[in-house]
Amino acid sequence: MEKLSELFEQARAAQAHIPPRKLQPDRHPNRDFFVADILDWALKGDCASMEHPFFSLSKTPDRKERRYERNGNTITIKPGSDGRATIWDKDILIFCVSQLVEAINQGRPVSRTVRLKAYDVLVTTNRHTGGDHYKRLRQALSRLAGTRIETNIATNGHRIRQGFGLIDNWQIVERTPSGEMLAIDVTLNQWLYNAILGREVLTLSRDYFRLDGGLERRLYELARKHCGNQPRWAIGLNLLYTKSGSTAELKKFRQHIKIIVVDNRLPDYRLSYDSDADRVTFEYLKTMGLSGTN
């Protein structure tokens, strides 16, 4: 099976008559009727976790402790019993960050504890709203609380020197008669909260939530952080591999990059791969008069 998967990927990378994948469908095209106020928010992600690989890119539980070091910045990630928090779990943090930034923009008081409506989180992050997905939301919160971080990366001029969870804690504060969560209180760690207060955030495309691949999501984050609104950003594949946090072998990572180049579905950006230089270039489509959605 593994060999077959590898051959399939090589064929796609060679553009051998395999049609590129499209973005996942918008599962809630009429969501403005239900969550109109949320659609007015600009989605925000914190710069530090967009720059550095905090999250697992796989849906298979990752229980291995990992350490990254780059330009004097160090991160040690210690998974909890449920495994390391994934890049899909991070959707909850994006929702929290966006809500707090919007409140600050409106001059409303904020705190590290954010009240979320579970339905709003699922709809905004382009997930189904069936009962099983509320259960998955609980599992994501458990992984976020269980994953411990030790880092010397400063946010808003403050350096947290002790370990902390990706969130401090969470609790269900309201349930339906059937027991499903309606509302949740999530308390963010001080490190992330400092980043929000310092406006160390970037706007994200809502189509980010339509990417189902963990590596694609991570590449979009890196493109948004490093390319931004510039026409292009080039990076050697070895360095991109390190910054991505991928746990695949380098050879496998290169194959995945070639597939993503063919699929060409990152919002706002287009990738190209130079095999001679072993380098990846990100181009910002709006500077080329092109759309980033397919």
C-alpha positions in Angstrom: 0.0 0.0 0.0 2.8 2.4 0.9 4.6 1.7 -2.4 1.3 2.2 -4.3 0.8 5.6 -2.5 4.4 6.6 -3.5 3.8 5.7 -7.1 0.6 7.7 -7.1 2.3 10.8 -5.7 5.2 10.5 -8.2 2.6 10.3 -11.0 0.8 13.4 -9.8 4.0 15.3 -9.3 4.8 14.5 -12.9 1.4 15.7 -14.0 0.6 12.3 -15.5 -3.1 13.0 -16.4 -4.1 13.2 -12.7 -6.4 16.2 -12.3 -5.3 18.7 -9.5 -7.4 18.6 -6.3 -9.7 21.5 -5.6 -10.3 23.2 -2.3 -12.8 21.6 0.0 -16.3 22.8 -0.6 -17.7 25.7 1.4 -20.0 23.6 3.7 -22.0 26.5 5.0 -22.8 28.8 2.0 -25.7 30.3 3.9 -23.9 30.8 7.2 -24.3 34.6 7.0 -27.9 34.1 8.2 -26.7 32.4 11.4 -23.4 34.0 12.2 -23.4 37.3 10.3 -21.4 39.1 12.9 -18.6 36.6 12.7 -18.3 37.1 9.0 -17.5 40.8 9.6 -14.3 39.7 11.5 -11.0 39.6 9.8 -9.5 36.1 10.6 -6.3 36.5 12.5 -3.4 34.2 13.3 -0.5 34.9 15.6 2.9 35.5 14.0 4.9 33.3 16.3 3.1 30.1 15.6 3.0 31.0 11.9 6.7 31.4 11.9 7.6 28.3 14.0 6.4 24.7 13.8 4.3 24.2 17.0 1.6 21.9 15.6 1.5 18.4 14.2 0.7 18.2 10.4 -0.8 14.7 10.7 -4.1 13.4 12.1 -2.3 10.3 13.4 -1.5 10.9 17.1 2.1 12.2 17.6 3.3 11.5 21.1 7.0 12.1 20.5 8.7 15.1 22.1 10.2 17.4 19.5 12.7 20.3 19.6 13.3 23.0 17.0 16.0 25.6 16.9 16.4 28.5 14.4 18.3 31.8 14.7 18.5 31.5 18.5 14.8 30.7 18.9 14.2 27.3 20.5 10.9 25.4 21.0 10.4 22.2 22.8 7.0 20.5 22.3 5.8 17.9 24.7 2.6 16.1 23.7 0.0 15.1 26.2 -1.6 11.7 26.6 -3.9 12.4 23.6 -1.0 13.3 21.4 0.4 16.6 20.1 -2.1 19.3 19.1 -2.6 19.3 15.3 -2.8 22.2 12.8 -6.6 21.5 12.6 -6.8 21.9 16.4 -5.2 25.3 15.8 -8.5 26.5 14.2 -9.8 27.0 17.7 -6.9 29.3 18.5 -7.5 31.2 15.2 -11.1 31.7 16.2 -10.1 32.9 19.7 -7.5 35.3 18.3 -9.9 36.7 15.7 -12.5 37.3 18.4 -10.2 39.1 20.7 -8.6 41.3 18.0 -12.1 42.3 16.9 -13.1 43.2 20.4 -9.9 45.3 20.8 -10.7 47.0 17.5 -14.2 47.9 18.9 -12.8 49.2 22.1 -14.4 46.4 24.2 -12.6 44.9 27.3 -10.8 41.6 26.8 -9.3 38.9 28.9 -7.5 35.7 28.4 -10.7 33.7 28.8 -12.8 33.7 25.6 -16.4 32.4 25.4 -17.1 30.5 22.2 -20.3 29.1 20.8 -19.5 25.6 19.5 -21.7 26.0 16.5 -20.0 29.2 15.5 -16.6 27.6 15.7 -17.7 24.6 13.5 -19.3 26.8 10.9 -16.6 29.4 10.7 -13.9 26.7 10.4 -15.9 25.0 7.6 -16.7 21.8 9.6 -19.8 19.8 9.7 -22.1 20.4 12.6 -23.3 16.9 13.4 -22.9 15.4 16.9 -19.6 13.6 16.1 -18.0 16.9 15.2 -18.9 18.4 18.6 -17.1 15.4 20.1 -14.0 16.1 17.9 -14.1 19.7 19.1 -13.8 18.5 22.7 -10.9 16.2 21.6 -9.1 19.2 20.0 -9.5 21.2 23.2 -8.0 18.4 25.2 -5.0 18.2 22.9 -4.5 21.9 23.0 -4.5 21.9 26.8 -2.3 18.8 27.0 0.4 19.9 24.7 3.1 21.7 26.6 5.5 24.3 25.1 8.9 25.5 26.3 10.3 28.3 24.3 12.4 31.5 24.5 10.4 33.3 21.8 9.2 36.6 23.1 5.7 38.0 22.4 4.9 41.7 22.9 8.3 42.2 24.5 7.7 39.5 27.1 9.6 36.3 27.4 7.9 33.3 29.0 10.7 31.1 30.4 8.5 28.4 32.0 6.5 25.7 30.2 2.9 26.4 29.3 0.0 24.7 27.5 -1.2 25.8 24.1 -4.3 26.8 26.1 -4.4 27.0 29.9 -7.8 25.4 30.3 -11.3 25.0 28.9 -14.7 24.2 30.2 -18.1 23.5 28.8 -20.4 26.2 30.3 -23.7 25.4 28.4 -25.1 22.2 27.0 -28.1 21.1 24.9 -30.7 18.8 26.5 -29.0 15.9 24.7 -25.7 16.8 26.4 -23.9 18.4 23.4 -21.8 21.5 24.1 -23.3 24.9 23.2 -20.8 27.2 24.8 -17.2 26.8 25.9 -14.9 29.0 27.9 -11.3 28.8 26.7 -8.5 30.4 28.7 -5.5 31.2 26.5 -1.9 31.1 27.8 -0.2 34.4 28.7 2.3 34.0 25.8 -0.4 34.0 23.1 -2.4 36.7 24.9 0.7 38.9 24.9 1.0 38.5 21.1 -2.6 39.5 20.7 -2.2 42.6 22.9 0.9 43.5 20.9 -0.9 43.1 17.6 1.5 40.5 16.5 -1.1 38.9 14.2 -1.7 38.6 10.5 -4.9 38.4 8.5 -5.7 34.9 7.0 -7.9 34.0 4.0 -11.1 32.3 5.0 -10.3 29.7 2.3 -7.5 28.5 4.7 -10.2 26.4 6.4 -11.0 24.7 3.1 -7.5 23.2 2.9 -7.6 19.6 4.1 -3.9 18.9 3.9 -1.8 19.6 7.0 1.3 20.5 5.0 -0.8 22.8 2.7 -2.0 24.7 5.7 1.5 25.0 7.1 2.8 26.3 3.7 0.0 28.8 3.6 1.1 30.1 7.0 4.7 30.4 6.0 3.7 32.1 2.7 1.5 34.6 4.7 4.3 35.3 7.2 7.3 35.5 4.9 5.9 36.4 1.4 3.0 38.5 2.7 2.0 41.0 0.0 5.4 40.9 -1.7 5.5 39.6 -5.3 7.5 36.5 -4.3 9.5 34.7 -1.7 12.1 32.0 -2.4 13.4 29.5 0.1 15.7 26.4 -0.2 13.8 23.1 0.2 16.0 22.0 3.2 15.2 25.2 5.1 11.5 25.0 4.2 11.5 21.4 5.4 12.8 22.5 8.8 10.4 25.5 9.1 7.4 23.3 8.1 7.9 20.9 11.1 7.2 18.0 8.8 8.1 14.6 10.3 8.3 12.9 6.9 11.6 12.0 5.4 13.2 14.8 3.3 12.7 12.7 0.1 9.0 12.2 0.9 8.6 15.9 1.8 10.0 16.9 -1.6 7.5 14.6 -3.3 4.7 16.3 -1.3 5.9 19.7 -2.4 5.8 18.7 -6.0 2.2 17.5 -5.6 1.2 20.7 -4.0 2.8 22.7 -6.8 0.7 20.7 -9.3 -2.5 21.1 -7.3 -1.9 24.8 -6.9 -4.7 25.5 -4.5 -3.2 27.6 -1.7 -5.3 30.7 -1.2 -3.6 33.8 -2.5 -0.3 32.2 -3.4 1.2 30.0 -6.1 4.2 27.7 -5.6 6.8 26.6 -8.0 9.7 24.2 -7.5 13.2 24.5 -9.1 14.7 21.0 -9.1 18.1 22.3 -10.1 18.4 24.7 -7.2 16.2 22.5 -4.9 14.2 25.7 -4.1 10.6 26.6 -3.7 9.2 30.0 -4.8 6.0 31.4 -3.4 4.2 34.1 -5.6 1.5 36.4 -4.3 -1.2 36.1 -6.9 -2.8 39.5 -6.3 0.4 41.3 -7.5 -0.1 39.3 -10.7 -3.7 40.2 -11.1 -4.8 36.6 -10.4 -7.2 35.0 -8.0 -6.0 32.5 -5.4 -9.2 30.5 -5.1 -10.0 27.4 -7.2 
